[in-house]
Amino acid sequence: MRLKLIVVLALLLSAGFGTSCREKPAAAKPDPLARAYDSEPDWNDPQHVISLNYQQAQGKRVFYQYCVWCHADSTPAGPSNRSNLNPNPPLGNDGATLNPLSDDFMRNVITLGGGVVGKSTSMPPWGKTLSQDDIDAVIAFYRAIAQPPYQAPARPGPKYSVR
Amino acid sequence: MPAEELGKASRRMRLAFAISSVAFLVVLAVSPVRDYLRAWKRYERDYIRFAQSRPDTKQLLADKPFEIDQIWIPQMQVVDRCTTCHQGITQPTLEDSSVIQPFRAHPHIPHRVRDWGCVICHRGQGLATEVRDAHETTLAWEQPILPVRYIQASCGVCHRSDLPQTPRLNRGRKLLAALNCVGCHRLQGIERPAMLGPDLTNIASKVSRAWIYKWLKDPRTLTASDGSVVVNGYENEDEPRMPKFRLNENELRALSGYLSTLQTETLQPYKFDPREVAAWDRKPDLVEQGETRFRQMFCTTCHSLAVTRAGETKLIGGDIGPELTKVGSKANPDWLTAWLRNPQAYLPQAQMPRYQWSDQDLYIVTRYIESRLTDPTLLSDVPKLQSPTAAESQLGRRLFLEKGCASCHVIKGVASQADYGPDLASLGSKTVSQLEFGNSRMARTLVSYIEAKITDPLSVNTAARMPQYSLTPNDLEAITSALLSMSGNPARAGLENLILPAKHPQFRPAGAFGELFERYKCDVCHRFNGFGGTLAPDLTFEGSRAQRKWMVDFLKNPQTLRPTLTFRMPQFNMTTEEATVLADYLGIVMQTPNVNLEGVNAKQFSPPIVSLGKQLYEVKYQCQSCHTIGSTGGYVGPNLSNVGNWMNPAWLEGWLKDPQSLVPDAIEPRRAFTDEERTALTAYLMTLKQNGSTRTTAAAGRGQ
């Protein structure tokens, strides 16, 4: 009887010892690493800051060099060219217009220009100026700042979570 | 011994044996159990389950080693075992942020994980196989993982010149230079410039003791009503170049007293003709005329003024020179006139160009500054200050050295102090034990040390001499990134071969052009072969771009070529001879080999070609979306109304072929024009000429 008790105790102890050595993943506590690579204030509400990952941050850089002139109402140089064009180009954060467009469609508009996909020919082709990575990054940036927020199309396969 | 006792003893013995053998078994079992429960093995099993729950299982598990995985780069002494747990790091299908860590793939960056490992950029302990050991500071490892917001610092360890992909790091480096950190600290990649703060040898001829007192107490001239927003500064980001020193009343009196005695040369007031002055003074709108002139000369390209619109105060203008909203209450009027005529006479290193002034312009602009750019209450909170006593002056002189003022400011006869603060050239590779945290209760990491030191220098060392900066959180992160990138000589062998040094090009032209270049300080705004400012267009290839006659006209009366630009070229009132010298030099020297000026003959452009070009411009390519001709068109590119007089046809052809080959960061998209289309467009553009319009604005500018 006593023997059994000792064995059980010993096993419990060793088990407890074993598990106590296993570390919890770092994400369990408030993590400074969780802070974003870059951020962009919501255009409609400057108090709301949207955090950007690496790719979106690269998209932000490309956007503010090439796209901002026609796809925003204020630009680094002041006035915008947007009101000057007919039809008016969509704002960069115009989720109602841009969210329904697929990534492939966006890629085509940017690479080949508006005329090719039946949009305004005022949108020039950027395929020879920007790299494929730049274009994908810009699309990621548009998706990140979209209002109403962009919902990625559902992916196949069940979601997995670590125990 | 009786038999029953023997039996008892042996039974006890057997029990003891039984227990000890079980104990032995248990002890022996501990190590395989512990081995089975190792974190990395658990993550390995989890990864398999994770992969099996996805449609691309096969790809995710192909070539997967079921053991400790490591990236070994012998040349750089890198042994990274991070991929033992971060198993999906190179799987392109796992890049999505919905993939749970530690299996998410690395974002697509120019460096491959397998070629470079992880710790070169992310820091941490690559050899470790425990979560805590790998990521955090332990007794044996003092370089924890770098927070993601500072990761650009790692790019800067090798890439010593600015990369477009690292805006935060670039901003930090720019701030370190602009805030004169190099006055006291040695910094990697930032040279000590010829002038940091202004030379104070003759400061008494410029400002009063009361103003010095006020400035030393709080080096800002503008404060919002709640005292928080201050504008005197850098890129409208509210940080004055002069930091706040923690001076007490005695020290303020002593320093202001000492400085107010500094005047080695008596100021010679510029003598206007008194009869002319009397005539100008009779004009009722003298000050308004001065303001108009101030605007026309585009002083605000470099200097900013606070403008209050709808209750909101905003700085309008550039950040190259100081903010001028209240300068009339600061500078002595005689000094101001002398300065405007020849800034380099007072400060030889001043960036301000030496304008060609007419006496009338000089007088009315000075009067405008003195009467409108003022604040009568500016010095109201300064106590009554008599002329300084000898004791005050002596204390002031001592303080000037003790507080480190001499690191940035020069006074003739006072030894200047370089490297007054600690050497920070290798701060980024310092370990925690090399830092002094004092009694502070912050986390013992390099990152928190740097953040605390910049936010409040006294927080880590109550005797710190470092002055107080008030940076926005973004700028704080930028400066921290830049400091973390300063790794000195990299500890990792092999890394030094990878360093891409920053280039520091120089452009110091000689001769007549060189003199004018110095006088008008072209390089403050324009760039020449990678040297100079970035406010205005790069002039490296200006000779290929612009026609000589246009350059002469433009220099004499500059106009804004891009409608969206708020900054404009100042009107220097150049003579024709000066403009010709500049245009000749630019035209002959600043050329690109990619444009052959003889290669395009404008005479071959026949009317049918021109009309084809017009059609292409307006219909097929819709250039008017971005460019203006006459009064219609877009605001993105330059106005093309006068392009036929402005640009060389060969440049236009080269530009239409590949804009980025001529100006690397040009916004204009590169398009697939055929050769005929390119010729036609060039032909059409060359017909766009405006005659005499430049003259009309010039006349309007001088129309008094």
Interface residues (C-beta under 8 A of the other chain):
Chain A: L3 I6 V7 A10 L11 L13 S14 A15 F17 G18 T19 C21 R22 E23 K24 P25 A26 A27 P32 L33 R35 A36 Y37 D38 N53 Y54 Q55 Q58 R61 Q65 Y66 W69 C70 T75 A77 G78 P79 S80 N81 N84 L85 T121 S122 P124 P125 W126 K128 T129 D133 A152 R155 P156 G157 P158 K159 Y160 S161 V162 R163
Chain B: L15 A18 I19 V22 A23 V26 V27 A29 V30 V33 R34 L37 R38 A39 R42 D46 R49 F50 S53 R54 P55 D96 S97 S98 I100 Q101 P102 P107 H108 I109 E130 V131 R132 H135 E136 I145 P147 V148 R149 I151 P164 Q165 P167 R168 R562 P563 T564 L565 T566 K620 Y621 Q622 S625 C626 G633 G634 Y635 V636 Q660 D665 I667 P669 R670 R671 A672
